[in-house]
Amino acid sequence: MRKTTFMGVVPLLAPVQLLLLVVVILPSIYVVWLSFHVSSFGQAPEFTGWSNYLRVLSDPAFRSAMWNTVVIVVVAVHLEMLVALGMALLFNSGIPFRRILLVAVLAPYAVSEVVAVAMWRFLFDLDIGPITLMMQTLGLPVLEWSYDPVHATVMIVLLTIWMHLPFTFVILYAARLAMPSDLYEAARIDGASRMQCFWRVTLPLMGPAILVALLFRYIFAFRMFSEVWLLTGGGPARSTEVVAVYLYQEAFSYNAFGTASATALLMVAASLVLASGYIWLLRRQVKNAR
């Protein structure tokens, strides 16, 4: 009976498995194979062993891009998490016009990344940008992001948070809505203050959702490309270049497909190292729940 059932399921699963094989597995194997070869347009691949990895790791531009990526990801993801958590608690408290505000919060996720970057470039334009002019009127320092590396990095962080905040907010808001109100009633009866309810009830119960959101955002943010490429192009003087932009330059500007493949695998490894702490915490919570 089991054999018949299994044989009956195989034809149904075969198209999905074939699709995964063609779209995911085979290209991944090819990238690994290519990372050990020197390859370019009009040149047959030549096996070079680990030389592509050594070349990438010894390149100062790659080390700078990796450092920029780590800094931007760590700062942006954690600031985004704090903002999303605060907004989730605020929306759950019953603020007026919640439906209208909810649409406004989710709007950035419906905007194309190209349109979003173009909009931010206009808003923060150093000559005619509305936000720049408003900051000048108020006597505040403006973001000179077109030629100041620190200001450009701040601009990228703000843009990244604005674009991906809806994703984190939805996860945390759904987790907060799923929490039973009986726990808060019991805590208030025991004399707990609002802050104690947050630390002892809200935060522990939202812990798994926070870890899942952080894990996904770390992986997604480490692949950041469009924000940097469309906003600064990695400038000024490659000071805001991230690993994805470095990979793009190697593959499509210098046609060095071997080093580009090695960069891609190093980027995957680095993102997993950054996210490994959250993966360990998530697995620990799952085991404790069982």
Secondary structure, DSSP 8 states (H G I E B T S, - for coil): -HHHHHHHHHHHHHHHHHHHIIIIIHHHHHHHHHTTEEEETTEEEEE-TTHHHHHHHT-HHHHHHHHHHHHHHHHHHHHHHHHHHHHHHHHHTT-TTHHHHHHHHHHHHHS-HHHHHHHHHHHT-TTT-HHHHHHHHTT-----TTT-HHHHHHHHHHHHHHHHHHHHHHHHHHHHHTS-THHHHHHHHTT--HHHHIIIIIHHHHHHHHHHHHHHHHHHHHT--HHHHHHTTT-STTTT--HHHHHHIIIIIS--HHHHHHHHHHHHHHHHHHHHHHHHHHHHHHHHH-
